[in-house]
Amino acid sequence: MRNSDIEKSIKGAMERLTPDVFDGVLAKCGNKNDNVFLIQAKKPKRSAVMRAAGALAAALVMTFGGLFAYSQIEGNRVDSLVMLDVNPSLEIRLNRNDRVIDVEAKNEDAVRVIDNMDLKNTPIDVAINALIGSMLKFGYIHENANSILLSVEGADHEKSVLLQRNLAQSISQQLNVANGAVISQALADDETLRGLAQANQISFGKAALVQKILDENSHLTFDELAQLSVNELNLLVSSKQIEAQGLEAQGTASDAEYIGYERAIQVALTHADISNQDITPQVEMDFDDGEMVYDIEFLVDGREYEYEINARDGVIIDYSQERADDGYERQEPKSAPIPANPTSPPQTETGFIGEDAAREIAAAHIGIAPHAEMQVDMDKDDGLYVYEVEFHLDGMEFSYEIDASTGDILSWEEDD
């Protein structure tokens, strides 16, 4: 509004407030010898006080109008981004007062969670409580998948960290009755991660968590981890004890869909025919070839055992055993455990057990009779002579390394 418009508006208001008494005064005067003097009403001059009051009013209108416009602009300016991932995935944009500007559903499940809620201008803690409550209502958080990922991004990193911790605590308290687990992080903008998130159709927050896991596990790939649920990613973070900067966890991710560490260890020990209760295997949850697995390692009587066991059904996927000090690269063979080798295999005049004995040892290991098609080669590795035995059976290729002097199976492998 221009100054001239403001002054015109004030003038009109003042004139409406001033009473028109001219006709009344004239009537009281009556006729005095028909000498009637008509006095033209003159536009009153505004006093200095009135002029100052008008200017002040105009200034106030302009000031409050400007403040209102500014508050409207600031109220819709994005200051922070809060992301919630379970599946569903949501993004909540906040102004500088941590009030909701809008909530965006990143997938169909998130549309259901929002459920026509109008959260605009709601304090973020109130909005979070409403959204988590909706997730619980629709069963997206339950005893078998109890993890939620909270990510906060903002230009002011210290403010983002504070908001992350406050919201994580609030969510943890809300999920306490469901034994929920919260994994949270404060993020800075990263165009590379945003590109990976878009390519894999996941949120920026989930992409950041996947990258944190990859930074400490180079055998995994971004594409395969991006397909895992937040609960599965949380299990990997916990098992691998990942302590990336800005990453915090509260509660314990549910492993109710898996056989558990104790049962996995028992499967490995039973398979290796070991009953020593003093053994303390190293166990870690991992992801391999599309499956969640338990990696188990233990040392018994100078031999090192390694197992990879399907976390859902307890099936042994790969295993190997070898002397702990033999210097050989570990193999990951499949099928049955390696039985004890003959204590004193016959030796030839050269001091080696011979090719026929090597065939018999390999054949006995998988329960078949030795045959001439089993190819045997002598090799020397790190000063140790070995027989390399290879053969095919039922579409599978078997490879063995057998100590040429003792007949010990050093390693073996089974491939399609």
C-alpha beads as a LAMMPS data file, in Angstrom:
LAMMPS data file: protein, C-alpha beads

416 atoms
415 bonds

1 atom types
1 bond types

-500.0 500.0 xlo xhi
-500.0 500.0 ylo yhi
-500.0 500.0 zlo zhi

Masses

1 110.0

Atoms # bond

1 1 1 0.000 0.000 0.000
2 1 1 1.422 3.410 -1.035
3 1 1 1.721 6.380 1.350
4 1 1 -0.940 8.366 -0.565
5 1 1 -3.397 5.474 -0.213
6 1 1 -2.704 5.231 3.507
7 1 1 -3.235 8.973 4.029
8 1 1 -6.486 8.879 2.036
9 1 1 -7.756 6.013 4.177
10 1 1 -6.912 7.859 7.433
11 1 1 -8.567 11.067 6.151
12 1 1 -11.777 9.243 5.413
13 1 1 -11.809 7.687 8.852
14 1 1 -11.281 11.099 10.566
15 1 1 -14.052 12.764 8.574
16 1 1 -16.480 10.001 9.436
17 1 1 -15.686 10.432 13.122
18 1 1 -16.243 14.301 13.073
19 1 1 -19.994 15.285 13.571
20 1 1 -21.668 17.634 11.012
21 1 1 -23.236 20.377 13.242
22 1 1 -23.452 23.240 10.712
23 1 1 -27.244 23.022 10.058
24 1 1 -28.017 22.871 13.795
25 1 1 -25.992 25.975 14.600
26 1 1 -27.626 27.883 11.720
27 1 1 -31.140 27.027 12.959
28 1 1 -30.424 28.423 16.425
29 1 1 -29.368 31.773 14.994
30 1 1 -32.807 32.414 13.437
31 1 1 -33.580 35.373 11.058
32 1 1 -32.021 38.697 12.104
33 1 1 -33.715 41.269 9.793
34 1 1 -33.241 38.821 7.002
35 1 1 -29.564 39.337 7.316
36 1 1 -28.331 35.879 6.980
37 1 1 -24.710 35.273 6.373
38 1 1 -23.866 31.939 4.886
39 1 1 -20.483 30.720 5.885
40 1 1 -18.845 28.313 3.501
41 1 1 -17.545 25.220 5.200
42 1 1 -13.827 25.144 4.787
43 1 1 -11.602 22.187 4.705
44 1 1 -10.002 22.147 8.146
45 1 1 -6.291 22.248 8.241
46 1 1 -4.615 19.354 9.918
47 1 1 -2.636 20.239 12.939
48 1 1 0.967 19.155 13.328
49 1 1 -0.215 16.532 15.812
50 1 1 -2.672 15.097 13.320
51 1 1 -0.060 15.049 10.610
52 1 1 2.335 13.214 12.923
53 1 1 -0.375 10.744 13.919
54 1 1 -1.120 10.014 10.285
55 1 1 2.513 9.464 9.494
56 1 1 2.867 7.184 12.500
57 1 1 -0.189 5.189 11.486
58 1 1 1.174 4.835 7.976
59 1 1 4.512 3.704 9.310
60 1 1 2.853 1.139 11.564
61 1 1 0.782 -0.227 8.700
62 1 1 3.869 -0.537 6.544
63 1 1 5.896 -2.100 9.367
64 1 1 3.311 -4.676 10.351
65 1 1 2.516 -5.398 6.727
66 1 1 6.188 -5.971 6.028
67 1 1 6.614 -8.168 9.070
68 1 1 3.601 -10.236 8.070
69 1 1 4.933 -10.700 4.553
70 1 1 8.383 -11.587 5.913
71 1 1 6.936 -14.109 8.354
72 1 1 4.985 -15.709 5.530
73 1 1 8.154 -16.044 3.455
74 1 1 10.233 -17.381 6.355
75 1 1 7.476 -19.767 7.412
76 1 1 7.708 -21.461 4.001
77 1 1 11.486 -21.413 3.661
78 1 1 12.982 -24.927 4.093
79 1 1 15.525 -24.968 6.906
80 1 1 15.776 -28.719 7.666
81 1 1 14.763 -32.025 6.130
82 1 1 13.681 -34.949 8.318
83 1 1 13.454 -38.410 6.723
84 1 1 11.720 -41.502 8.131
85 1 1 12.374 -44.930 6.622
86 1 1 10.895 -48.272 7.545
87 1 1 9.293 -48.977 4.477
88 1 1 7.349 -46.649 4.083
89 1 1 9.643 -43.690 3.377
90 1 1 8.697 -40.067 4.137
91 1 1 10.369 -36.670 3.876
92 1 1 9.297 -33.820 6.166
93 1 1 10.391 -30.269 5.346
94 1 1 10.725 -27.855 8.274
95 1 1 11.063 -24.092 8.630
96 1 1 13.579 -22.468 10.967
97 1 1 11.152 -22.860 13.892
98 1 1 11.019 -26.636 13.364
99 1 1 7.440 -26.511 12.171
100 1 1 6.220 -28.612 9.260
101 1 1 6.046 -26.962 5.851
102 1 1 4.923 -30.169 4.120
103 1 1 5.241 -33.962 4.197
104 1 1 6.126 -35.899 1.049
105 1 1 5.344 -39.590 0.574
106 1 1 8.213 -41.341 -1.239
107 1 1 6.246 -44.520 -1.993
108 1 1 2.748 -45.985 -1.886
109 1 1 3.111 -47.246 1.686
110 1 1 3.928 -43.711 2.793
111 1 1 0.753 -42.387 1.139
112 1 1 -1.222 -44.782 3.320
113 1 1 0.642 -43.664 6.450
114 1 1 -0.057 -39.960 5.859
115 1 1 -3.733 -40.928 5.533
116 1 1 -4.962 -37.408 4.640
117 1 1 -3.385 -35.894 7.779
118 1 1 -2.850 -32.126 7.535
119 1 1 0.424 -31.543 9.382
120 1 1 1.260 -28.106 7.948
121 1 1 2.633 -25.713 10.604
122 1 1 2.635 -28.543 13.189
123 1 1 5.666 -28.793 15.534
124 1 1 7.939 -31.568 14.269
125 1 1 7.721 -33.682 17.437
126 1 1 3.920 -33.697 17.196
127 1 1 4.065 -34.589 13.499
128 1 1 6.554 -37.424 14.147
129 1 1 4.332 -38.883 16.865
130 1 1 1.352 -38.843 14.507
131 1 1 3.272 -40.527 11.676
132 1 1 4.830 -43.206 13.904
133 1 1 1.413 -43.888 15.371
134 1 1 0.054 -44.409 11.862
135 1 1 2.905 -46.804 11.015
136 1 1 2.095 -48.859 14.106
137 1 1 -1.596 -48.768 13.257
138 1 1 -1.057 -50.133 9.749
139 1 1 1.499 -52.740 10.902
140 1 1 4.614 -51.365 9.223
141 1 1 6.476 -51.646 12.547
142 1 1 6.052 -54.977 14.331
143 1 1 7.956 -57.551 16.407
144 1 1 9.706 -59.130 13.390
145 1 1 10.707 -55.788 11.835
146 1 1 10.962 -53.227 14.606
147 1 1 13.570 -50.801 13.225
148 1 1 13.087 -47.267 11.951
149 1 1 15.696 -45.013 10.351
150 1 1 15.666 -41.315 11.213
151 1 1 17.807 -38.937 9.143
152 1 1 18.146 -35.167 9.559
153 1 1 19.735 -32.842 7.019
154 1 1 20.274 -29.109 7.403
155 1 1 22.715 -26.313 6.699
156 1 1 23.402 -25.880 10.435
157 1 1 25.023 -29.202 11.357
158 1 1 24.954 -28.612 15.116
159 1 1 21.246 -27.871 14.958
160 1 1 20.716 -31.010 12.853
161 1 1 22.525 -33.177 15.409
162 1 1 20.471 -31.724 18.260
163 1 1 17.231 -32.268 16.329
164 1 1 18.333 -35.818 15.435
165 1 1 18.934 -36.761 19.063
166 1 1 15.746 -35.169 20.364
167 1 1 13.577 -36.839 17.745
168 1 1 15.342 -40.211 18.151
169 1 1 14.659 -40.090 21.872
170 1 1 11.016 -39.217 21.272
171 1 1 10.573 -42.045 18.746
172 1 1 12.330 -44.518 21.036
173 1 1 9.949 -43.673 23.863
174 1 1 6.954 -44.037 21.558
175 1 1 8.185 -47.434 20.318
176 1 1 9.058 -48.672 23.798
177 1 1 5.849 -50.706 24.043
178 1 1 6.708 -52.396 20.727
179 1 1 10.368 -52.980 21.677
180 1 1 11.330 -50.814 18.733
181 1 1 14.798 -49.868 17.571
182 1 1 15.826 -46.456 16.215
183 1 1 18.904 -45.865 14.108
184 1 1 19.547 -42.179 13.433
185 1 1 22.008 -39.934 11.619
186 1 1 22.686 -36.258 10.897
187 1 1 23.632 -35.685 7.254
188 1 1 25.211 -33.101 5.006
189 1 1 24.123 -32.688 1.405
190 1 1 25.869 -35.073 -1.017
191 1 1 25.079 -35.025 -4.738
192 1 1 26.677 -38.439 -5.333
193 1 1 24.509 -40.071 -2.684
194 1 1 21.437 -38.317 -4.039
195 1 1 22.177 -39.804 -7.445
196 1 1 22.561 -43.299 -5.962
197 1 1 19.338 -42.863 -3.995
198 1 1 17.431 -41.864 -7.113
199 1 1 18.922 -44.695 -9.183
200 1 1 17.927 -47.269 -6.544
201 1 1 14.574 -45.632 -5.733
202 1 1 15.368 -45.179 -2.052
203 1 1 15.525 -42.127 0.194
204 1 1 18.638 -40.009 0.648
205 1 1 18.749 -41.117 4.297
206 1 1 18.712 -44.828 3.440
207 1 1 21.382 -44.268 0.771
208 1 1 23.606 -42.634 3.404
209 1 1 23.175 -45.617 5.758
210 1 1 23.984 -48.089 2.973
211 1 1 27.164 -46.152 2.178
212 1 1 28.256 -46.243 5.832
213 1 1 27.993 -50.060 5.779
214 1 1 29.874 -50.289 2.475
215 1 1 32.711 -48.127 3.774
216 1 1 33.632 -50.959 6.173
217 1 1 32.585 -53.952 4.032
218 1 1 34.091 -53.729 0.568
219 1 1 32.798 -57.169 -0.532
220 1 1 29.228 -55.861 -0.603
221 1 1 27.647 -53.680 -3.292
222 1 1 25.384 -50.651 -3.069
223 1 1 22.705 -52.162 -5.318
224 1 1 22.228 -55.311 -3.229
225 1 1 22.193 -53.491 0.117
226 1 1 19.710 -50.925 -1.198
227 1 1 17.141 -53.719 -1.521
228 1 1 17.382 -54.696 2.153
229 1 1 14.870 -53.509 4.703
230 1 1 15.829 -50.973 7.369
231 1 1 15.636 -53.766 9.955
232 1 1 18.114 -55.902 7.981
233 1 1 20.468 -52.950 7.586
234 1 1 20.208 -52.296 11.328
235 1 1 21.116 -55.945 12.030
236 1 1 24.244 -55.569 9.856
237 1 1 25.221 -52.321 11.599
238 1 1 24.841 -53.970 15.005
239 1 1 26.589 -57.247 14.128
240 1 1 29.509 -55.594 12.360
241 1 1 29.726 -52.972 15.120
242 1 1 29.792 -50.131 12.625
243 1 1 30.513 -46.844 14.377
244 1 1 30.355 -44.313 11.565
245 1 1 30.448 -40.632 12.424
246 1 1 27.001 -39.245 13.154
247 1 1 25.367 -42.679 13.342
248 1 1 23.570 -43.526 16.595
249 1 1 21.385 -46.471 17.610
250 1 1 18.815 -47.048 20.348
251 1 1 17.133 -50.360 21.069
252 1 1 17.862 -53.752 19.475
253 1 1 16.911 -54.735 15.931
254 1 1 14.662 -57.792 15.833
255 1 1 16.128 -61.096 14.570
256 1 1 12.914 -63.042 15.117
257 1 1 12.849 -64.080 11.451
258 1 1 16.269 -65.760 11.748
259 1 1 17.619 -68.805 13.580
260 1 1 19.832 -66.737 15.886
261 1 1 23.516 -66.834 16.791
262 1 1 23.330 -69.744 19.247
263 1 1 21.582 -72.104 16.873
264 1 1 23.913 -71.142 14.005
265 1 1 26.940 -71.987 16.167
266 1 1 25.419 -75.320 17.115
267 1 1 24.813 -76.169 13.446
268 1 1 28.475 -75.503 12.654
269 1 1 29.870 -77.446 15.631
270 1 1 27.601 -80.433 14.984
271 1 1 28.584 -80.464 11.338
272 1 1 32.283 -80.392 12.249
273 1 1 31.689 -83.180 14.827
274 1 1 33.044 -81.005 17.629
275 1 1 31.552 -81.082 21.099
276 1 1 34.107 -78.985 22.963
277 1 1 32.052 -76.574 25.031
278 1 1 35.055 -74.335 25.696
279 1 1 35.108 -73.095 22.114
280 1 1 34.080 -69.465 21.598
281 1 1 33.380 -69.033 17.877
282 1 1 33.419 -65.624 16.224
283 1 1 30.003 -64.979 14.677
284 1 1 28.935 -62.118 12.441
285 1 1 25.796 -61.490 10.456
286 1 1 26.443 -60.735 6.798
287 1 1 24.754 -60.538 3.423
288 1 1 25.863 -62.777 0.564
289 1 1 24.330 -63.684 -2.782
290 1 1 20.904 -62.329 -1.870
291 1 1 20.716 -63.966 1.567
292 1 1 21.273 -62.917 5.149
293 1 1 23.909 -65.294 6.548
294 1 1 25.931 -66.035 9.674
295 1 1 29.727 -66.138 9.192
296 1 1 31.248 -68.389 11.852
297 1 1 34.949 -69.024 12.581
298 1 1 36.603 -71.129 15.272
299 1 1 39.928 -72.856 15.967
300 1 1 40.198 -76.444 17.273
301 1 1 43.351 -78.565 17.633
302 1 1 45.379 -76.385 15.288
303 1 1 42.732 -76.391 12.549
304 1 1 40.726 -73.373 11.530
305 1 1 37.058 -73.793 10.596
306 1 1 34.903 -71.369 8.661
307 1 1 31.158 -71.667 8.027
308 1 1 28.586 -69.641 6.153
309 1 1 25.071 -70.541 7.277
310 1 1 21.740 -69.315 5.913
311 1 1 20.288 -67.090 8.633
312 1 1 16.681 -68.050 7.910
313 1 1 16.768 -71.848 7.691
314 1 1 20.175 -72.885 9.091
315 1 1 21.349 -74.553 5.861
316 1 1 25.153 -74.664 5.507
317 1 1 25.989 -72.666 2.381
318 1 1 29.808 -72.873 2.479
319 1 1 32.424 -74.173 4.863
320 1 1 36.125 -74.959 4.987
321 1 1 38.733 -76.255 7.368
322 1 1 42.501 -76.160 7.149
323 1 1 45.596 -76.102 9.261
324 1 1 45.885 -72.766 10.983
325 1 1 49.567 -72.404 10.036
326 1 1 49.689 -73.927 6.560
327 1 1 49.810 -70.618 4.727
328 1 1 47.134 -71.669 2.265
329 1 1 44.426 -69.309 1.139
330 1 1 41.106 -70.299 2.612
331 1 1 38.617 -72.078 0.396
332 1 1 34.844 -72.084 0.662
333 1 1 33.763 -75.606 -0.279
334 1 1 30.268 -76.992 0.041
335 1 1 28.535 -80.185 1.173
336 1 1 29.647 -82.573 3.940
337 1 1 32.347 -82.049 6.581
338 1 1 35.897 -83.235 5.974
339 1 1 36.451 -86.550 7.786
340 1 1 39.660 -87.528 9.530
341 1 1 42.309 -88.565 7.026
342 1 1 44.174 -91.899 7.264
343 1 1 46.712 -91.561 10.067
344 1 1 49.470 -93.298 8.126
345 1 1 48.723 -93.440 4.400
346 1 1 51.048 -95.700 2.432
347 1 1 54.032 -93.950 0.874
348 1 1 55.932 -94.653 -2.345
349 1 1 59.673 -94.951 -2.618
350 1 1 59.863 -91.192 -3.127
351 1 1 58.345 -90.604 0.303
352 1 1 54.963 -89.491 -1.132
353 1 1 51.687 -91.333 -0.802
354 1 1 51.282 -91.595 -4.587
355 1 1 48.570 -90.594 -7.038
356 1 1 46.388 -93.659 -6.432
357 1 1 46.293 -92.963 -2.695
358 1 1 45.427 -89.315 -3.414
359 1 1 42.487 -90.493 -5.564
360 1 1 41.309 -92.829 -2.803
361 1 1 41.429 -90.066 -0.171
362 1 1 39.442 -87.633 -2.345
363 1 1 36.920 -90.319 -3.374
364 1 1 36.409 -91.487 0.208
365 1 1 35.747 -87.937 1.261
366 1 1 32.540 -87.733 -0.790
367 1 1 31.692 -91.420 -0.556
368 1 1 32.472 -92.720 -4.045
369 1 1 34.903 -95.230 -5.459
370 1 1 38.160 -93.930 -6.959
371 1 1 38.336 -93.991 -10.757
372 1 1 40.824 -93.294 -13.511
373 1 1 39.105 -90.083 -14.640
374 1 1 40.197 -88.394 -11.437
375 1 1 43.034 -86.165 -12.655
376 1 1 46.017 -85.901 -10.303
377 1 1 48.910 -83.416 -10.569
378 1 1 51.861 -82.854 -8.287
379 1 1 52.592 -79.275 -7.305
380 1 1 54.809 -77.457 -4.864
381 1 1 53.597 -74.455 -2.870
382 1 1 55.601 -72.688 -0.150
383 1 1 57.977 -75.656 -0.015
384 1 1 55.148 -78.183 0.484
385 1 1 54.416 -80.885 -2.114
386 1 1 50.714 -81.417 -2.765
387 1 1 48.537 -83.523 -5.032
388 1 1 45.887 -81.563 -6.878
389 1 1 42.978 -83.893 -7.578
390 1 1 40.164 -82.826 -9.905
391 1 1 37.119 -84.722 -11.201
392 1 1 33.479 -84.289 -12.238
393 1 1 30.414 -85.905 -10.713
394 1 1 26.717 -85.238 -11.395
395 1 1 27.431 -81.956 -13.138
396 1 1 29.695 -80.721 -10.343
397 1 1 33.449 -80.131 -10.429
398 1 1 35.490 -81.178 -7.374
399 1 1 38.988 -79.923 -6.603
400 1 1 41.254 -81.165 -3.774
401 1 1 44.661 -80.247 -2.435
402 1 1 46.193 -83.173 -0.555
403 1 1 49.498 -83.166 1.319
404 1 1 51.736 -85.437 -0.767
405 1 1 53.597 -86.716 2.297
406 1 1 50.862 -87.142 4.931
407 1 1 47.671 -87.507 2.887
408 1 1 45.969 -84.657 4.769
409 1 1 43.249 -82.862 2.830
410 1 1 44.473 -79.265 2.903
411 1 1 41.458 -77.786 1.122
412 1 1 38.702 -78.728 -1.255
413 1 1 36.134 -77.020 -3.401
414 1 1 32.900 -77.893 -5.174
415 1 1 31.599 -75.778 -8.094
416 1 1 28.851 -75.918 -10.687

Bonds

1 1 1 2
2 1 2 3
3 1 3 4
4 1 4 5
5 1 5 6
6 1 6 7
7 1 7 8
8 1 8 9
9 1 9 10
10 1 10 11
11 1 11 12
12 1 12 13
13 1 13 14
14 1 14 15
15 1 15 16
16 1 16 17
17 1 17 18
18 1 18 19
19 1 19 20
20 1 20 21
21 1 21 22
22 1 22 23
23 1 23 24
24 1 24 25
25 1 25 26
26 1 26 27
27 1 27 28
28 1 28 29
29 1 29 30
30 1 30 31
31 1 31 32
32 1 32 33
33 1 33 34
34 1 34 35
35 1 35 36
36 1 36 37
37 1 37 38
38 1 38 39
39 1 39 40
40 1 40 41
41 1 41 42
42 1 42 43
43 1 43 44
44 1 44 45
45 1 45 46
46 1 46 47
47 1 47 48
48 1 48 49
49 1 49 50
50 1 50 51
51 1 51 52
52 1 52 53
53 1 53 54
54 1 54 55
55 1 55 56
56 1 56 57
57 1 57 58
58 1 58 59
59 1 59 60
60 1 60 61
61 1 61 62
62 1 62 63
63 1 63 64
64 1 64 65
65 1 65 66
66 1 66 67
67 1 67 68
68 1 68 69
69 1 69 70
70 1 70 71
71 1 71 72
72 1 72 73
73 1 73 74
74 1 74 75
75 1 75 76
76 1 76 77
77 1 77 78
78 1 78 79
79 1 79 80
80 1 80 81
81 1 81 82
82 1 82 83
83 1 83 84
84 1 84 85
85 1 85 86
86 1 86 87
87 1 87 88
88 1 88 89
89 1 89 90
90 1 90 91
91 1 91 92
92 1 92 93
93 1 93 94
94 1 94 95
95 1 95 96
96 1 96 97
97 1 97 98
98 1 98 99
99 1 99 100
100 1 100 101
101 1 101 102
102 1 102 103
103 1 103 104
104 1 104 105
105 1 105 106
106 1 106 107
107 1 107 108
108 1 108 109
109 1 109 110
110 1 110 111
111 1 111 112
112 1 112 113
113 1 113 114
114 1 114 115
115 1 115 116
116 1 116 117
117 1 117 118
118 1 118 119
119 1 119 120
120 1 120 121
121 1 121 122
122 1 122 123
123 1 123 124
124 1 124 125
125 1 125 126
126 1 126 127
127 1 127 128
128 1 128 129
129 1 129 130
130 1 130 131
131 1 131 132
132 1 132 133
133 1 133 134
134 1 134 135
135 1 135 136
136 1 136 137
137 1 137 138
138 1 138 139
139 1 139 140
140 1 140 141
141 1 141 142
142 1 142 143
143 1 143 144
144 1 144 145
145 1 145 146
146 1 146 147
147 1 147 148
148 1 148 149
149 1 149 150
150 1 150 151
151 1 151 152
152 1 152 153
153 1 153 154
154 1 154 155
155 1 155 156
156 1 156 157
157 1 157 158
158 1 158 159
159 1 159 160
160 1 160 161
161 1 161 162
162 1 162 163
163 1 163 164
164 1 164 165
165 1 165 166
166 1 166 167
167 1 167 168
168 1 168 169
169 1 169 170
170 1 170 171
171 1 171 172
172 1 172 173
173 1 173 174
174 1 174 175
175 1 175 176
176 1 176 177
177 1 177 178
178 1 178 179
179 1 179 180
180 1 180 181
181 1 181 182
182 1 182 183
183 1 183 184
184 1 184 185
185 1 185 186
186 1 186 187
187 1 187 188
188 1 188 189
189 1 189 190
190 1 190 191
191 1 191 192
192 1 192 193
193 1 193 194
194 1 194 195
195 1 195 196
196 1 196 197
197 1 197 198
198 1 198 199
199 1 199 200
200 1 200 201
201 1 201 202
202 1 202 203
203 1 203 204
204 1 204 205
205 1 205 206
206 1 206 207
207 1 207 208
208 1 208 209
209 1 209 210
210 1 210 211
211 1 211 212
212 1 212 213
213 1 213 214
214 1 214 215
215 1 215 216
216 1 216 217
217 1 217 218
218 1 218 219
219 1 219 220
220 1 220 221
221 1 221 222
222 1 222 223
223 1 223 224
224 1 224 225
225 1 225 226
226 1 226 227
227 1 227 228
228 1 228 229
229 1 229 230
230 1 230 231
231 1 231 232
232 1 232 233
233 1 233 234
234 1 234 235
235 1 235 236
236 1 236 237
237 1 237 238
238 1 238 239
239 1 239 240
240 1 240 241
241 1 241 242
242 1 242 243
243 1 243 244
244 1 244 245
245 1 245 246
246 1 246 247
247 1 247 248
248 1 248 249
249 1 249 250
250 1 250 251
251 1 251 252
252 1 252 253
253 1 253 254
254 1 254 255
255 1 255 256
256 1 256 257
257 1 257 258
258 1 258 259
259 1 259 260
260 1 260 261
261 1 261 262
262 1 262 263
263 1 263 264
264 1 264 265
265 1 265 266
266 1 266 267
267 1 267 268
268 1 268 269
269 1 269 270
270 1 270 271
271 1 271 272
272 1 272 273
273 1 273 274
274 1 274 275
275 1 275 276
276 1 276 277
277 1 277 278
278 1 278 279
279 1 279 280
280 1 280 281
281 1 281 282
282 1 282 283
283 1 283 284
284 1 284 285
285 1 285 286
286 1 286 287
287 1 287 288
288 1 288 289
289 1 289 290
290 1 290 291
291 1 291 292
292 1 292 293
293 1 293 294
294 1 294 295
295 1 295 296
296 1 296 297
297 1 297 298
298 1 298 299
299 1 299 300
300 1 300 301
301 1 301 302
302 1 302 303
303 1 303 304
304 1 304 305
305 1 305 306
306 1 306 307
307 1 307 308
308 1 308 309
309 1 309 310
310 1 310 311
311 1 311 312
312 1 312 313
313 1 313 314
314 1 314 315
315 1 315 316
316 1 316 317
317 1 317 318
318 1 318 319
319 1 319 320
320 1 320 321
321 1 321 322
322 1 322 323
323 1 323 324
324 1 324 325
325 1 325 326
326 1 326 327
327 1 327 328
328 1 328 329
329 1 329 330
330 1 330 331
331 1 331 332
332 1 332 333
333 1 333 334
334 1 334 335
335 1 335 336
336 1 336 337
337 1 337 338
338 1 338 339
339 1 339 340
340 1 340 341
341 1 341 342
342 1 342 343
343 1 343 344
344 1 344 345
345 1 345 346
346 1 346 347
347 1 347 348
348 1 348 349
349 1 349 350
350 1 350 351
351 1 351 352
352 1 352 353
353 1 353 354
354 1 354 355
355 1 355 356
356 1 356 357
357 1 357 358
358 1 358 359
359 1 359 360
360 1 360 361
361 1 361 362
362 1 362 363
363 1 363 364
364 1 364 365
365 1 365 366
366 1 366 367
367 1 367 368
368 1 368 369
369 1 369 370
370 1 370 371
371 1 371 372
372 1 372 373
373 1 373 374
374 1 374 375
375 1 375 376
376 1 376 377
377 1 377 378
378 1 378 379
379 1 379 380
380 1 380 381
381 1 381 382
382 1 382 383
383 1 383 384
384 1 384 385
385 1 385 386
386 1 386 387
387 1 387 388
388 1 388 389
389 1 389 390
390 1 390 391
391 1 391 392
392 1 392 393
393 1 393 394
394 1 394 395
395 1 395 396
396 1 396 397
397 1 397 398
398 1 398 399
399 1 399 400
400 1 400 401
401 1 401 402
402 1 402 403
403 1 403 404
404 1 404 405
405 1 405 406
406 1 406 407
407 1 407 408
408 1 408 409
409 1 409 410
410 1 410 411
411 1 411 412
412 1 412 413
413 1 413 414
414 1 414 415
415 1 415 416
